[in-house]
Amino acid sequence: MILTSMRNVVFGYGNEPVIHNLSLDIHTGQFVGITGPNGAAKTTLLKLMLGLLKPWSGTVALYREADGRRPVIGYVPQQVASFNNGFPSKVIELVRSGCYSRLGLFRRFSAEQEAIVERSLRQVNMWEFRNRRIGELSGGQKQRICIARALAQEPRVLVLDEPASGMDLESRTGLYRLMRHYVSSHDRTVIMVTHGLEESRSYLDTLISLERKESGDWKCLITNSCSAHFGQEA
């Protein structure tokens, strides 16, 4: 099933297009990586896929559930973990907030929701830090609890923009393994912007590479685990 379909999309900032005439499909149940050098509009492409930006021209269609609603999307933006040292909330409070959309007016947690929060923190190896102040954590630890908050939403689609920033090698590898498990065992979709291609490539189903052509425009190359490269203009 197609999660998002882009056809002849053009988008830019000011008067300058950064995405030009791009067409591609992202399928559900895959671990998708987006890579490219700085300035390659990776985050812009991500936001267009999710409908967070409206294209200048062309169309972007996002699949809907059987009841017509948009799928639940967990989104961890780039550098979301840049809390200052005085940030007052505890780790567990932040991760609990990922459940708020499913709670009633008084936000009363059930045992089931507490179990979701615990599981999400354990999945990123941060359960033992649950009562620590967020501002006391390292950059990599802050990144992990932001991912835990997204997991607590129990999303159908998990979108991560440079999620491994600030993590050590062991944590990065653990993240890629977790996302691979999340896709393969729970029929979810993960879309991840990354610079760490050498580390993450073996876990991905599909890789979208943005590369600059000699003309100065960007070319989008898509590699599937079962196919060769083919080109799209971006």
C-alpha beads as a LAMMPS data file, in Angstrom:
LAMMPS data file: protein, C-alpha beads

234 atoms
233 bonds

1 atom types
1 bond types

-500.0 500.0 xlo xhi
-500.0 500.0 ylo yhi
-500.0 500.0 zlo zhi

Masses

1 110.0

Atoms # bond

1 1 1 0.000 0.000 0.000
2 1 1 1.241 3.497 -0.804
3 1 1 1.705 5.737 2.237
4 1 1 2.419 8.957 0.374
5 1 1 2.493 9.740 -3.335
6 1 1 4.163 12.825 -4.814
7 1 1 3.586 13.828 -8.445
8 1 1 5.440 16.605 -10.284
9 1 1 6.087 18.482 -7.040
10 1 1 7.803 21.871 -7.129
11 1 1 8.672 23.756 -3.941
12 1 1 11.152 26.398 -2.864
13 1 1 11.917 29.349 -0.634
14 1 1 11.602 32.921 -1.817
15 1 1 11.761 32.723 -5.589
16 1 1 14.207 29.817 -5.723
17 1 1 12.902 26.236 -6.123
18 1 1 14.764 23.556 -4.163
19 1 1 12.491 20.670 -5.225
20 1 1 11.698 20.580 -8.929
21 1 1 9.313 18.208 -10.713
22 1 1 9.686 15.370 -8.192
23 1 1 7.530 12.228 -8.393
24 1 1 7.890 9.300 -5.984
25 1 1 5.888 6.845 -3.880
26 1 1 6.592 5.716 -0.327
27 1 1 5.063 2.362 0.617
28 1 1 3.770 1.329 4.023
29 1 1 5.570 -1.333 6.045
30 1 1 9.054 -0.140 5.082
31 1 1 12.090 1.394 6.763
32 1 1 12.927 4.304 4.450
33 1 1 16.112 6.367 4.643
34 1 1 16.595 9.840 3.152
35 1 1 20.192 10.961 2.692
36 1 1 22.207 13.635 0.933
37 1 1 24.700 16.432 1.650
38 1 1 23.874 19.572 3.604
39 1 1 21.585 21.843 1.616
40 1 1 20.013 18.949 -0.288
41 1 1 16.466 19.776 0.947
42 1 1 16.128 16.509 2.885
43 1 1 14.012 18.032 5.646
44 1 1 11.969 19.931 3.047
45 1 1 11.272 16.666 1.207
46 1 1 10.236 15.063 4.492
47 1 1 7.813 17.863 5.339
48 1 1 6.291 17.776 1.861
49 1 1 5.694 14.015 2.211
50 1 1 3.807 14.596 5.469
51 1 1 1.758 17.519 4.232
52 1 1 3.532 19.930 6.605
53 1 1 4.490 22.054 3.584
54 1 1 2.272 22.785 0.604
55 1 1 3.972 22.443 -2.808
56 1 1 4.048 25.344 -5.221
57 1 1 2.687 22.962 -7.829
58 1 1 2.079 19.262 -8.196
59 1 1 0.281 16.981 -5.760
60 1 1 1.044 15.159 -2.517
61 1 1 -1.422 12.490 -1.355
62 1 1 -1.201 10.816 2.074
63 1 1 -2.985 7.529 2.629
64 1 1 -5.908 7.426 5.077
65 1 1 -7.203 4.742 7.415
66 1 1 -10.357 2.763 6.612
67 1 1 -12.450 5.289 8.583
68 1 1 -11.071 8.166 6.500
69 1 1 -8.734 9.571 9.148
70 1 1 -5.070 10.326 8.575
71 1 1 -2.741 7.755 10.114
72 1 1 -1.186 8.570 13.485
73 1 1 2.272 9.997 12.714
74 1 1 5.026 10.281 15.297
75 1 1 7.415 13.045 14.239
76 1 1 10.789 13.802 15.837
77 1 1 12.170 16.984 14.193
78 1 1 15.846 17.758 13.768
79 1 1 17.555 19.032 16.938
80 1 1 14.340 18.605 18.941
81 1 1 16.464 17.518 21.914
82 1 1 18.113 20.929 22.422
83 1 1 16.513 21.520 25.851
84 1 1 18.497 23.912 28.024
85 1 1 19.911 22.843 31.385
86 1 1 17.089 24.549 33.269
87 1 1 14.296 22.621 31.532
88 1 1 12.133 21.620 34.534
89 1 1 10.209 18.522 33.382
90 1 1 11.152 14.981 34.223
91 1 1 11.826 12.376 31.562
92 1 1 8.709 10.362 32.349
93 1 1 6.519 13.488 32.158
94 1 1 7.716 14.256 28.656
95 1 1 7.162 10.691 27.433
96 1 1 3.700 10.569 29.032
97 1 1 2.751 13.622 26.975
98 1 1 2.956 11.410 23.896
99 1 1 -0.223 9.695 25.134
100 1 1 -2.235 12.888 25.692
101 1 1 -4.051 12.796 22.353
102 1 1 -5.730 9.532 23.406
103 1 1 -6.781 10.724 26.877
104 1 1 -9.940 12.476 27.967
105 1 1 -10.329 15.987 29.288
106 1 1 -8.692 15.209 32.649
107 1 1 -5.788 13.218 31.163
108 1 1 -6.169 10.276 33.512
109 1 1 -3.694 7.535 32.779
110 1 1 -4.729 3.906 32.826
111 1 1 -2.443 1.000 33.687
112 1 1 -2.275 0.237 29.955
113 1 1 -0.976 3.721 29.141
114 1 1 1.571 3.588 31.952
115 1 1 2.768 0.299 30.454
116 1 1 3.117 1.976 27.035
117 1 1 5.258 4.722 28.571
118 1 1 7.461 2.208 30.371
119 1 1 7.871 0.093 27.244
120 1 1 8.766 3.139 25.142
121 1 1 11.466 4.211 27.593
122 1 1 12.852 0.693 27.888
123 1 1 13.037 0.412 24.097
124 1 1 15.488 3.326 24.015
125 1 1 17.280 2.198 27.210
126 1 1 16.126 5.219 29.216
127 1 1 13.782 3.678 31.818
128 1 1 16.344 4.056 34.608
129 1 1 16.467 7.810 33.882
130 1 1 12.680 8.265 34.115
131 1 1 12.800 10.527 37.180
132 1 1 15.745 12.635 36.023
133 1 1 15.275 16.231 34.911
134 1 1 15.516 16.522 31.145
135 1 1 17.951 19.419 31.370
136 1 1 20.424 17.195 33.240
137 1 1 20.763 14.693 30.395
138 1 1 23.346 14.541 27.616
139 1 1 22.400 15.433 24.045
140 1 1 22.158 11.791 22.995
141 1 1 19.983 10.930 26.013
142 1 1 17.650 13.828 25.236
143 1 1 17.347 12.560 21.672
144 1 1 16.420 9.095 22.922
145 1 1 13.639 10.331 25.192
146 1 1 12.185 12.349 22.302
147 1 1 12.075 9.130 20.298
148 1 1 10.439 7.394 23.292
149 1 1 7.771 10.115 23.364
150 1 1 7.040 9.478 19.680
151 1 1 6.849 5.711 20.300
152 1 1 4.383 6.315 23.153
153 1 1 1.971 7.727 20.577
154 1 1 1.842 4.229 19.046
155 1 1 2.045 5.755 15.568
156 1 1 1.401 3.944 12.313
157 1 1 4.181 6.052 10.800
158 1 1 7.321 7.177 12.631
159 1 1 9.275 10.041 11.068
160 1 1 12.761 10.838 12.355
161 1 1 14.901 13.760 11.178
162 1 1 18.555 13.013 12.047
163 1 1 17.533 10.945 15.103
164 1 1 21.046 9.679 15.908
165 1 1 22.509 13.157 16.504
166 1 1 24.548 13.171 19.712
167 1 1 24.373 9.397 20.203
168 1 1 27.382 7.141 20.540
169 1 1 27.908 4.193 18.180
170 1 1 26.231 1.655 20.465
171 1 1 23.134 3.844 20.841
172 1 1 22.946 4.533 17.106
173 1 1 23.163 0.838 16.284
174 1 1 20.515 0.072 18.904
175 1 1 18.242 2.701 17.354
176 1 1 18.549 1.231 13.853
177 1 1 17.848 -2.267 15.197
178 1 1 14.813 -1.013 17.096
179 1 1 13.420 0.697 14.011
180 1 1 14.031 -2.440 11.927
181 1 1 12.101 -4.479 14.526
182 1 1 9.344 -1.847 14.677
183 1 1 8.810 -2.184 10.921
184 1 1 9.239 -5.932 10.530
185 1 1 7.370 -7.150 13.614
186 1 1 4.657 -4.498 14.029
187 1 1 3.837 -3.613 10.398
188 1 1 4.749 0.041 10.882
189 1 1 6.490 2.512 8.585
190 1 1 9.637 4.436 9.531
191 1 1 11.042 7.325 7.477
192 1 1 14.433 8.575 8.647
193 1 1 16.669 11.400 7.453
194 1 1 20.256 10.376 8.105
195 1 1 23.889 11.186 7.383
196 1 1 25.007 7.862 8.888
197 1 1 24.445 5.822 5.773
198 1 1 27.303 3.382 6.281
199 1 1 25.868 2.395 9.661
200 1 1 22.181 2.313 8.740
201 1 1 22.140 1.035 5.138
202 1 1 21.803 -2.660 6.031
203 1 1 18.661 -1.969 8.087
204 1 1 16.814 -0.039 5.346
205 1 1 14.283 -1.279 2.802
206 1 1 14.403 1.843 0.642
207 1 1 16.991 4.604 0.320
208 1 1 16.221 8.008 -1.183
209 1 1 19.469 9.798 -2.093
210 1 1 19.521 13.457 -3.071
211 1 1 22.548 14.215 -5.253
212 1 1 23.534 17.384 -7.093
213 1 1 23.820 17.188 -10.888
214 1 1 26.403 19.090 -12.940
215 1 1 23.691 21.600 -13.854
216 1 1 23.312 22.467 -10.154
217 1 1 19.849 20.893 -9.816
218 1 1 19.161 17.997 -7.439
219 1 1 18.549 14.431 -8.600
220 1 1 16.627 11.945 -6.464
221 1 1 17.905 8.355 -6.685
222 1 1 15.825 5.620 -5.093
223 1 1 17.253 2.243 -4.151
224 1 1 14.944 -0.554 -3.032
225 1 1 16.250 -3.690 -1.360
226 1 1 14.979 -5.699 -4.328
227 1 1 15.772 -3.386 -7.259
228 1 1 18.480 -1.309 -8.903
229 1 1 18.804 2.480 -8.934
230 1 1 16.438 4.547 -10.964
231 1 1 16.411 8.313 -11.254
232 1 1 13.865 11.034 -10.564
233 1 1 14.457 14.717 -10.961
234 1 1 14.225 16.824 -7.814

Bonds

1 1 1 2
2 1 2 3
3 1 3 4
4 1 4 5
5 1 5 6
6 1 6 7
7 1 7 8
8 1 8 9
9 1 9 10
10 1 10 11
11 1 11 12
12 1 12 13
13 1 13 14
14 1 14 15
15 1 15 16
16 1 16 17
17 1 17 18
18 1 18 19
19 1 19 20
20 1 20 21
21 1 21 22
22 1 22 23
23 1 23 24
24 1 24 25
25 1 25 26
26 1 26 27
27 1 27 28
28 1 28 29
29 1 29 30
30 1 30 31
31 1 31 32
32 1 32 33
33 1 33 34
34 1 34 35
35 1 35 36
36 1 36 37
37 1 37 38
38 1 38 39
39 1 39 40
40 1 40 41
41 1 41 42
42 1 42 43
43 1 43 44
44 1 44 45
45 1 45 46
46 1 46 47
47 1 47 48
48 1 48 49
49 1 49 50
50 1 50 51
51 1 51 52
52 1 52 53
53 1 53 54
54 1 54 55
55 1 55 56
56 1 56 57
57 1 57 58
58 1 58 59
59 1 59 60
60 1 60 61
61 1 61 62
62 1 62 63
63 1 63 64
64 1 64 65
65 1 65 66
66 1 66 67
67 1 67 68
68 1 68 69
69 1 69 70
70 1 70 71
71 1 71 72
72 1 72 73
73 1 73 74
74 1 74 75
75 1 75 76
76 1 76 77
77 1 77 78
78 1 78 79
79 1 79 80
80 1 80 81
81 1 81 82
82 1 82 83
83 1 83 84
84 1 84 85
85 1 85 86
86 1 86 87
87 1 87 88
88 1 88 89
89 1 89 90
90 1 90 91
91 1 91 92
92 1 92 93
93 1 93 94
94 1 94 95
95 1 95 96
96 1 96 97
97 1 97 98
98 1 98 99
99 1 99 100
100 1 100 101
101 1 101 102
102 1 102 103
103 1 103 104
104 1 104 105
105 1 105 106
106 1 106 107
107 1 107 108
108 1 108 109
109 1 109 110
110 1 110 111
111 1 111 112
112 1 112 113
113 1 113 114
114 1 114 115
115 1 115 116
116 1 116 117
117 1 117 118
118 1 118 119
119 1 119 120
120 1 120 121
121 1 121 122
122 1 122 123
123 1 123 124
124 1 124 125
125 1 125 126
126 1 126 127
127 1 127 128
128 1 128 129
129 1 129 130
130 1 130 131
131 1 131 132
132 1 132 133
133 1 133 134
134 1 134 135
135 1 135 136
136 1 136 137
137 1 137 138
138 1 138 139
139 1 139 140
140 1 140 141
141 1 141 142
142 1 142 143
143 1 143 144
144 1 144 145
145 1 145 146
146 1 146 147
147 1 147 148
148 1 148 149
149 1 149 150
150 1 150 151
151 1 151 152
152 1 152 153
153 1 153 154
154 1 154 155
155 1 155 156
156 1 156 157
157 1 157 158
158 1 158 159
159 1 159 160
160 1 160 161
161 1 161 162
162 1 162 163
163 1 163 164
164 1 164 165
165 1 165 166
166 1 166 167
167 1 167 168
168 1 168 169
169 1 169 170
170 1 170 171
171 1 171 172
172 1 172 173
173 1 173 174
174 1 174 175
175 1 175 176
176 1 176 177
177 1 177 178
178 1 178 179
179 1 179 180
180 1 180 181
181 1 181 182
182 1 182 183
183 1 183 184
184 1 184 185
185 1 185 186
186 1 186 187
187 1 187 188
188 1 188 189
189 1 189 190
190 1 190 191
191 1 191 192
192 1 192 193
193 1 193 194
194 1 194 195
195 1 195 196
196 1 196 197
197 1 197 198
198 1 198 199
199 1 199 200
200 1 200 201
201 1 201 202
202 1 202 203
203 1 203 204
204 1 204 205
205 1 205 206
206 1 206 207
207 1 207 208
208 1 208 209
209 1 209 210
210 1 210 211
211 1 211 212
212 1 212 213
213 1 213 214
214 1 214 215
215 1 215 216
216 1 216 217
217 1 217 218
218 1 218 219
219 1 219 220
220 1 220 221
221 1 221 222
222 1 222 223
223 1 223 224
224 1 224 225
225 1 225 226
226 1 226 227
227 1 227 228
228 1 228 229
229 1 229 230
230 1 230 231
231 1 231 232
232 1 232 233
233 1 233 234
